[in-house]
């Protein structure tokens, strides 16, 4: 993980299954920068959960759960899976594993390939 998160930076990671609690999943996300994380927590504290969920959905680029990434589908996740996903995207905990060589790409690098 880098100290600074530039535009286009994404990470592909996974959460392990917890038997009887939640399935495993893989997802690509753009980590939140400091101010984004604070604003998301402030939205929750202020009672604006929709704003916080929209922000979280905006940071998750794709996932392996078989439904589109959306506020509505985030609301339907099991609580333990939601909490782990939220904590990873907000930068509070590490994912269970990183997919590939752990070399996040930028928009410019993607355009070269």
C-alpha positions in Angstrom: 0.0 0.0 0.0 1.2 3.5 -0.9 1.3 6.5 1.4 -0.5 8.6 -1.2 -3.4 7.5 -3.3 -3.4 9.0 -6.7 -6.3 9.1 -9.1 -7.0 5.7 -10.7 -5.2 3.7 -8.0 -7.0 0.5 -7.3 -6.3 -2.7 -5.4 -7.7 -6.2 -6.0 -8.2 -8.1 -2.7 -10.1 -10.8 -1.0 -12.0 -11.6 2.2 -11.8 -15.2 3.4 -15.0 -17.2 4.1 -16.0 -17.5 7.7 -17.9 -20.7 8.0 -21.4 -20.1 9.2 -20.9 -16.3 9.2 -20.3 -15.1 5.6 -18.9 -16.3 2.3 -15.6 -15.3 0.9 -15.4 -12.6 -1.7 -12.9 -10.8 -4.0 -13.2 -7.2 -5.0 -11.4 -4.3 -6.6 -11.5 -1.0 -4.8 -10.1 2.5 -4.7 -8.8 3.1 -1.1 -10.3 6.1 0.6 -8.0 9.0 1.2 -8.0 10.6 4.7 -10.7 13.2 4.1 -13.1 10.7 2.4 -12.9 8.3 5.3 -13.6 11.1 7.8 -16.6 12.4 5.7 -18.1 8.9 5.5 -17.9 8.4 9.2 -19.3 11.9 9.8 -22.2 11.1 7.4 -23.1 8.0 9.5 -22.7 10.0 12.8 -25.0 12.6 11.3 -27.7 10.1 10.4 -27.0 10.2 6.6 -26.4 6.5 6.0 -27.3 6.8 2.3 -24.5 9.2 1.7 -22.0 6.9 3.5 -23.3 3.9 1.5 -23.1 5.8 -1.8 -19.5 6.7 -1.0 -18.6 3.1 -0.2 -20.3 1.9 -3.4 -18.3 4.5 -5.4 -15.0 3.1 -4.1 -15.8 -0.6 -4.9 -15.2 -1.0 -8.6 -16.3 -4.7 -8.8 -16.9 -7.7 -6.6 -17.4 -11.4 -7.0 -20.8 -11.6 -5.2 -23.0 -12.0 -8.3 -24.9 -8.8 -8.0 -24.0 -5.3 -9.0 -22.2 -3.1 -6.5 -24.8 -0.6 -5.3 -26.0 1.0 -2.1 -29.0 -1.3 -2.1 -26.9 -4.4 -2.3 -24.5 -3.1 0.3 -27.5 -2.8 2.6 -28.4 -6.4 2.1 -24.9 -7.9 2.9 -24.6 -9.8 6.2 -23.5 -7.6 9.0 -20.0 -9.2 9.5 -19.2 -9.2 5.8 -20.4 -5.6 5.4 -18.2 -4.5 8.4 -15.1 -6.2 7.0 -15.7 -4.7 3.6 -16.3 -1.2 5.0 -13.2 -1.4 7.2 -11.0 -2.5 4.3 -12.2 0.3 1.9 -11.9 2.9 4.7 -8.3 1.8 5.4 -8.9 0.6 8.9 -8.0 -3.1 8.4 -6.0 -5.1 5.8 -7.8 -7.5 3.5 -7.3 -11.2 4.1 -5.2 -11.4 0.9 -4.2 -9.4 -2.1 -4.8 -10.8 -5.6 -1.9 -10.9 -8.1 1.4 -9.3 -7.5 0.1 -6.5 -5.3 1.1 -3.9 -7.8 -1.9 -1.5 -8.1 -2.2 0.2 -11.4 -2.9 3.7 -12.4 -5.2 4.9 -15.2 -2.1 5.7 -17.3 -0.7 2.2 -16.8 -4.0 0.6 -17.8 -4.1 2.6 -21.0 -0.7 1.4 -22.0 -1.9 -2.3 -21.8 
